[in-house]
Amino acid sequence: MPEAERGRQMTKRNKHEKLKNAAVSIGILLSIALFCMVASLFTVARTRTTEPFRTSVDLALTSPQVRQALGEPITVGWLPQGAVNNSDGGEAQLNIPLRGPKASATIRVNGKNRDGVWTYWAIRVDTEQGEHIDLLEESGRRKQ
């Protein structure tokens, strides 16, 4: 086999190797990205089922002041920020987006789990206009 022919075959082989390596690398990166997305979705879904999330959203959606400020219907944003630790002594610090036809807002939640009972020191809605609606006070749940 002439030297030029062998060089062309080596070049083709090198191209195929590079393409194969690139495909494997892209596959690995896509797998990692998919894993991260699934983990994030699981975390968000788990957060949305916690008592602090449900309690604060229920208070906001039934609040006359919030309904007046945002308009109806009010939708709860899909990506809450923060964390909830459900263990005894665990804390919740969440920011939950809300959107209505008139405005958007954020529910801010701060609480603590003691002996399986959540106590909140803040559940309030902050509107984009700068209004602060204290949902604990409005619902009569604020401890004196």
PyMOL commands that set and color helices and strands:
alter all, ss='L'
color gray80, all
select helices_A, chain A and resi 3-48+51-61+64-70+135-139
alter helices_A, ss='H'
color red, helices_A
select strands_A, chain A and resi 75-76+81-84+91-99+104-114+117-127+132-134
alter strands_A, ss='S'
color yellow, strands_A
deselect
rebuild
show_as cartoon
